[in-house]
């Protein structure tokens, strides 16, 4: 073997040793398991969103998207109706067209009591309309109730407790029938006085006695209150909370939402003859 050949063999041996040493010292990469074996290592948690499950959910502390409507008389105008009565009256035909519109456009129509139930469970529909009726007129029973039943809708009827059974007002049996049909009865005071002018026992009587009187009629708690003519102040709100109401509505124009921080100052859309609710909801 020539001297040159020996050198070549020695060089190859050294080169092989160096390469082997490099392979041993080279950092190894971790090899991820194949997709088919991932389940052996972990089980990923799956969260179904409200939209995926078909249930629209809103947290109890969040502002709820809700349009609150205020009605008074439903039905035909009496002969020689004055300007005030005309302003407070929506014909049964117009009322039905509004309820039909809400139904066809995916709105769930319900009472404040039902809203409270859904809110407590954080399950509020994304299209919600709360129908409220002030004063307790008997035309609400005669004309509004059949339409609500036809469209599987319900609402909140605010009753002036001293007016029960009087001319043009619902009697106890009619009020009970409203409740049996799934509607809510709310308080509108005893005598429909402007509460911002009352104090002490006079204020408490209007707010607390009406609640007790109505609870006696329907045999269940009254949780909703309506300020007569929209008149109230801080003392009024404090007293309403103290006696056990959970919600109170005003006559201020609705913003299309109910703020959880203002449950005793809920605004409403005032609905009178010719009011276009499609425009209100846009």
One Martini backbone bead per residue (centre of mass of N, CA, C, O) as a GRO file, in nm:
protein
  282
    1UNK     BB    1   0.097   0.037   0.023
    2UNK     BB    2   0.074   0.351  -0.020
    3UNK     BB    3   0.120   0.648   0.122
    4UNK     BB    4  -0.128   0.783  -0.008
    5UNK     BB    5  -0.342   0.575   0.070
    6UNK     BB    6  -0.316   0.595   0.377
    7UNK     BB    7  -0.411   0.890   0.392
    8UNK     BB    8  -0.693   0.843   0.275
    9UNK     BB    9  -0.798   0.646   0.491
   10UNK     BB   10  -0.753   0.833   0.737
   11UNK     BB   11  -0.944   1.057   0.639
   12UNK     BB   12  -1.206   0.883   0.630
   13UNK     BB   13  -1.209   0.806   0.928
   14UNK     BB   14  -1.222   1.091   1.044
   15UNK     BB   15  -1.478   1.181   0.893
   16UNK     BB   16  -1.666   0.963   1.011
   17UNK     BB   17  -1.629   1.048   1.308
   18UNK     BB   18  -1.735   1.335   1.283
   19UNK     BB   19  -2.017   1.266   1.174
   20UNK     BB   20  -2.104   1.087   1.412
   21UNK     BB   21  -2.074   1.308   1.631
   22UNK     BB   22  -2.282   1.505   1.507
   23UNK     BB   23  -2.528   1.319   1.525
   24UNK     BB   24  -2.524   1.283   1.838
   25UNK     BB   25  -2.531   1.615   1.899
   26UNK     BB   26  -2.784   1.665   1.757
   27UNK     BB   27  -3.082   1.811   1.787
   28UNK     BB   28  -3.388   1.689   1.876
   29UNK     BB   29  -3.704   1.649   1.744
   30UNK     BB   30  -4.019   1.660   1.804
   31UNK     BB   31  -4.281   1.426   1.754
   32UNK     BB   32  -4.580   1.435   1.639
   33UNK     BB   33  -4.867   1.307   1.643
   34UNK     BB   34  -5.086   1.169   1.475
   35UNK     BB   35  -5.404   1.243   1.412
   36UNK     BB   36  -5.516   0.952   1.493
   37UNK     BB   37  -5.358   0.987   1.800
   38UNK     BB   38  -5.454   1.239   1.965
   39UNK     BB   39  -5.663   1.110   2.163
   40UNK     BB   40  -5.434   0.979   2.350
   41UNK     BB   41  -5.350   1.273   2.477
   42UNK     BB   42  -5.623   1.444   2.402
   43UNK     BB   43  -5.935   1.629   2.477
   44UNK     BB   44  -6.104   1.850   2.324
   45UNK     BB   45  -6.288   2.119   2.390
   46UNK     BB   46  -6.644   2.190   2.329
   47UNK     BB   47  -6.810   2.490   2.222
   48UNK     BB   48  -7.138   2.595   2.209
   49UNK     BB   49  -7.288   2.831   2.065
   50UNK     BB   50  -7.577   2.995   2.052
   51UNK     BB   51  -7.595   2.988   1.741
   52UNK     BB   52  -7.550   2.675   1.711
   53UNK     BB   53  -7.803   2.596   1.906
   54UNK     BB   54  -8.042   2.834   1.858
   55UNK     BB   55  -7.970   3.008   2.116
   56UNK     BB   56  -8.029   3.312   2.248
   57UNK     BB   57  -7.781   3.481   2.450
   58UNK     BB   58  -7.803   3.687   2.747
   59UNK     BB   59  -7.673   3.849   2.981
   60UNK     BB   60  -7.796   3.979   3.271
   61UNK     BB   61  -7.584   4.241   3.262
   62UNK     BB   62  -7.688   4.313   2.991
   63UNK     BB   63  -7.801   4.473   2.732
   64UNK     BB   64  -8.126   4.456   2.608
   65UNK     BB   65  -8.283   4.383   2.319
   66UNK     BB   66  -8.577   4.600   2.341
   67UNK     BB   67  -8.915   4.661   2.256
   68UNK     BB   68  -9.131   4.902   2.407
   69UNK     BB   69  -9.483   4.916   2.425
   70UNK     BB   70  -9.751   5.173   2.430
   71UNK     BB   71 -10.080   5.132   2.540
   72UNK     BB   72 -10.435   5.173   2.563
   73UNK     BB   73 -10.656   5.182   2.351
   74UNK     BB   74 -10.859   4.918   2.197
   75UNK     BB   75 -11.046   5.015   1.919
   76UNK     BB   76 -11.317   5.184   1.893
   77UNK     BB   77 -11.454   5.483   1.873
   78UNK     BB   78 -11.639   5.686   2.024
   79UNK     BB   79 -11.865   5.901   2.031
   80UNK     BB   80 -11.733   6.206   2.053
   81UNK     BB   81 -11.435   6.199   2.057
   82UNK     BB   82 -11.170   6.327   2.184
   83UNK     BB   83 -10.844   6.406   2.153
   84UNK     BB   84 -10.740   6.220   2.375
   85UNK     BB   85 -10.879   5.959   2.286
   86UNK     BB   86 -10.755   5.950   2.004
   87UNK     BB   87 -10.454   5.941   2.113
   88UNK     BB   88 -10.523   5.649   2.282
   89UNK     BB   89 -10.615   5.509   2.004
   90UNK     BB   90 -10.627   5.176   1.865
   91UNK     BB   91 -10.719   4.989   1.638
   92UNK     BB   92 -10.771   4.660   1.582
   93UNK     BB   93 -10.651   4.658   1.295
   94UNK     BB   94 -10.383   4.797   1.364
   95UNK     BB   95 -10.292   4.609   1.586
   96UNK     BB   96 -10.282   4.352   1.413
   97UNK     BB   97 -10.073   4.456   1.207
   98UNK     BB   98  -9.846   4.481   1.420
   99UNK     BB   99  -9.840   4.190   1.524
  100UNK     BB  100  -9.792   4.063   1.249
  101UNK     BB  101  -9.527   4.201   1.185
  102UNK     BB  102  -9.368   4.091   1.426
  103UNK     BB  103  -9.405   3.795   1.358
  104UNK     BB  104  -9.288   3.799   1.057
  105UNK     BB  105  -9.004   3.934   1.193
  106UNK     BB  106  -8.925   3.751   1.463
  107UNK     BB  107  -9.083   3.839   1.710
  108UNK     BB  108  -9.102   3.832   2.059
  109UNK     BB  109  -9.398   3.839   2.251
  110UNK     BB  110  -9.401   3.990   2.582
  111UNK     BB  111  -9.359   4.015   2.906
  112UNK     BB  112  -9.189   4.118   3.181
  113UNK     BB  113  -9.209   3.849   3.328
  114UNK     BB  114  -9.080   3.681   3.098
  115UNK     BB  115  -8.824   3.843   3.076
  116UNK     BB  116  -8.727   3.778   3.363
  117UNK     BB  117  -8.697   3.476   3.320
  118UNK     BB  118  -8.491   3.491   3.085
  119UNK     BB  119  -8.284   3.670   3.229
  120UNK     BB  120  -8.220   3.470   3.463
  121UNK     BB  121  -8.118   3.257   3.218
  122UNK     BB  122  -7.980   3.399   2.979
  123UNK     BB  123  -8.255   3.402   2.754
  124UNK     BB  124  -8.259   3.628   2.506
  125UNK     BB  125  -8.393   3.739   2.246
  126UNK     BB  126  -8.298   3.926   1.961
  127UNK     BB  127  -8.624   3.952   1.918
  128UNK     BB  128  -8.796   4.197   2.116
  129UNK     BB  129  -9.138   4.243   2.239
  130UNK     BB  130  -9.303   4.469   2.465
  131UNK     BB  131  -9.636   4.470   2.569
  132UNK     BB  132  -9.818   4.757   2.681
  133UNK     BB  133 -10.102   4.842   2.910
  134UNK     BB  134 -10.281   5.117   3.011
  135UNK     BB  135 -10.528   5.120   3.302
  136UNK     BB  136 -10.757   4.883   3.225
  137UNK     BB  137 -10.927   4.851   2.980
  138UNK     BB  138 -11.189   4.665   2.837
  139UNK     BB  139 -11.081   4.673   2.537
  140UNK     BB  140 -10.840   4.488   2.588
  141UNK     BB  141 -11.016   4.233   2.621
  142UNK     BB  142 -11.201   4.246   2.364
  143UNK     BB  143 -10.958   4.318   2.137
  144UNK     BB  144 -10.662   4.234   2.219
  145UNK     BB  145 -10.665   3.938   2.320
  146UNK     BB  146 -10.748   3.783   2.056
  147UNK     BB  147 -10.493   3.874   1.903
  148UNK     BB  148 -10.280   3.755   2.086
  149UNK     BB  149 -10.376   3.464   2.057
  150UNK     BB  150 -10.350   3.435   1.747
  151UNK     BB  151 -10.014   3.509   1.785
  152UNK     BB  152  -9.888   3.409   2.049
  153UNK     BB  153  -9.923   3.655   2.252
  154UNK     BB  154  -9.798   3.884   2.505
  155UNK     BB  155  -9.852   4.094   2.807
  156UNK     BB  156  -9.876   4.408   2.988
  157UNK     BB  157 -10.114   4.504   3.247
  158UNK     BB  158 -10.194   4.818   3.376
  159UNK     BB  159 -10.352   4.866   3.691
  160UNK     BB  160 -10.610   5.043   3.838
  161UNK     BB  161 -10.738   4.941   4.129
  162UNK     BB  162 -10.994   5.144   4.168
  163UNK     BB  163 -11.115   5.064   3.860
  164UNK     BB  164 -11.226   4.802   3.912
  165UNK     BB  165 -11.543   4.764   3.750
  166UNK     BB  166 -11.563   5.010   3.602
  167UNK     BB  167 -11.631   5.213   3.367
  168UNK     BB  168 -11.417   5.090   3.105
  169UNK     BB  169 -11.324   4.863   3.300
  170UNK     BB  170 -11.197   4.598   3.429
  171UNK     BB  171 -11.259   4.309   3.580
  172UNK     BB  172 -11.167   4.043   3.760
  173UNK     BB  173 -11.228   3.822   3.548
  174UNK     BB  174 -11.064   3.953   3.318
  175UNK     BB  175 -10.794   3.956   3.461
  176UNK     BB  176 -10.776   3.649   3.504
  177UNK     BB  177 -10.790   3.578   3.199
  178UNK     BB  178 -10.525   3.705   3.122
  179UNK     BB  179 -10.350   3.521   3.296
  180UNK     BB  180 -10.448   3.247   3.171
  181UNK     BB  181 -10.318   3.355   2.881
  182UNK     BB  182 -10.012   3.471   2.987
  183UNK     BB  183 -10.038   3.732   3.126
  184UNK     BB  184  -9.962   4.043   3.278
  185UNK     BB  185  -9.983   4.206   3.594
  186UNK     BB  186  -9.972   4.548   3.669
  187UNK     BB  187  -9.900   4.850   3.826
  188UNK     BB  188 -10.099   5.188   3.841
  189UNK     BB  189 -10.204   5.223   4.101
  190UNK     BB  190 -10.489   5.341   4.262
  191UNK     BB  191 -10.543   5.670   4.129
  192UNK     BB  192 -10.355   5.810   3.919
  193UNK     BB  193 -10.116   5.973   4.036
  194UNK     BB  194  -9.870   6.208   4.074
  195UNK     BB  195  -9.579   6.102   4.231
  196UNK     BB  196  -9.395   6.369   4.247
  197UNK     BB  197  -9.625   6.494   4.468
  198UNK     BB  198  -9.555   6.268   4.668
  199UNK     BB  199  -9.550   6.151   5.017
  200UNK     BB  200  -9.507   5.904   5.211
  201UNK     BB  201  -9.809   5.759   5.264
  202UNK     BB  202  -9.925   5.844   4.991
  203UNK     BB  203  -9.711   5.700   4.822
  204UNK     BB  204  -9.731   5.415   4.945
  205UNK     BB  205 -10.022   5.358   4.875
  206UNK     BB  206 -10.000   5.368   4.564
  207UNK     BB  207  -9.773   5.141   4.551
  208UNK     BB  208  -9.854   4.913   4.768
  209UNK     BB  209 -10.165   4.869   4.754
  210UNK     BB  210 -10.189   4.793   4.458
  211UNK     BB  211 -10.024   4.537   4.484
  212UNK     BB  212 -10.202   4.394   4.696
  213UNK     BB  213 -10.471   4.401   4.540
  214UNK     BB  214 -10.374   4.242   4.287
  215UNK     BB  215 -10.273   3.987   4.432
  216UNK     BB  216 -10.556   3.911   4.533
  217UNK     BB  217 -10.683   3.863   4.253
  218UNK     BB  218 -10.444   3.661   4.117
  219UNK     BB  219 -10.239   3.502   4.318
  220UNK     BB  220  -9.974   3.684   4.256
  221UNK     BB  221  -9.703   3.845   4.185
  222UNK     BB  222  -9.603   4.186   4.158
  223UNK     BB  223  -9.329   4.330   3.942
  224UNK     BB  224  -9.481   4.569   3.792
  225UNK     BB  225  -9.451   4.925   3.700
  226UNK     BB  226  -9.645   5.239   3.652
  227UNK     BB  227  -9.615   5.569   3.581
  228UNK     BB  228  -9.816   5.817   3.597
  229UNK     BB  229  -9.751   6.016   3.330
  230UNK     BB  230  -9.436   5.977   3.403
  231UNK     BB  231  -9.429   6.045   3.716
  232UNK     BB  232  -9.113   6.098   3.891
  233UNK     BB  233  -8.866   6.008   4.145
  234UNK     BB  234  -8.643   5.902   4.369
  235UNK     BB  235  -8.859   5.822   4.580
  236UNK     BB  236  -9.028   5.648   4.395
  237UNK     BB  237  -8.814   5.439   4.325
  238UNK     BB  238  -8.746   5.351   4.614
  239UNK     BB  239  -9.034   5.249   4.683
  240UNK     BB  240  -9.063   5.037   4.462
  241UNK     BB  241  -8.829   4.866   4.563
  242UNK     BB  242  -8.919   4.823   4.861
  243UNK     BB  243  -9.204   4.666   4.787
  244UNK     BB  244  -9.102   4.457   4.521
  245UNK     BB  245  -9.023   4.554   4.263
  246UNK     BB  246  -8.842   4.504   3.933
  247UNK     BB  247  -9.018   4.704   3.750
  248UNK     BB  248  -9.026   5.018   3.549
  249UNK     BB  249  -9.222   5.245   3.362
  250UNK     BB  250  -9.228   5.490   3.115
  251UNK     BB  251  -9.263   5.776   2.870
  252UNK     BB  252  -9.011   5.743   2.746
  253UNK     BB  253  -8.836   5.696   2.476
  254UNK     BB  254  -8.726   5.447   2.313
  255UNK     BB  255  -8.406   5.255   2.237
  256UNK     BB  256  -8.434   4.930   2.209
  257UNK     BB  257  -8.372   4.896   2.530
  258UNK     BB  258  -8.250   4.724   2.835
  259UNK     BB  259  -8.116   4.843   3.126
  260UNK     BB  260  -7.989   4.698   3.415
  261UNK     BB  261  -7.947   5.003   3.550
  262UNK     BB  262  -8.278   5.077   3.448
  263UNK     BB  263  -8.545   4.908   3.564
  264UNK     BB  264  -8.702   5.195   3.675
  265UNK     BB  265  -8.652   5.332   3.355
  266UNK     BB  266  -8.834   5.230   3.119
  267UNK     BB  267  -8.869   5.272   2.796
  268UNK     BB  268  -9.120   5.379   2.540
  269UNK     BB  269  -9.337   5.328   2.282
  270UNK     BB  270  -9.574   5.536   2.160
  271UNK     BB  271  -9.899   5.423   2.062
  272UNK     BB  272 -10.076   5.552   1.790
  273UNK     BB  273 -10.250   5.655   1.551
  274UNK     BB  274 -10.040   5.586   1.270
  275UNK     BB  275  -9.805   5.439   1.385
  276UNK     BB  276  -9.489   5.333   1.263
  277UNK     BB  277  -9.315   5.048   1.354
  278UNK     BB  278  -9.109   5.015   1.130
  279UNK     BB  279  -8.959   5.280   1.188
  280UNK     BB  280  -8.887   5.227   1.488
  281UNK     BB  281  -8.714   4.948   1.416
  282UNK     BB  282  -8.472   5.089   1.232
   0.00000   0.00000   0.00000
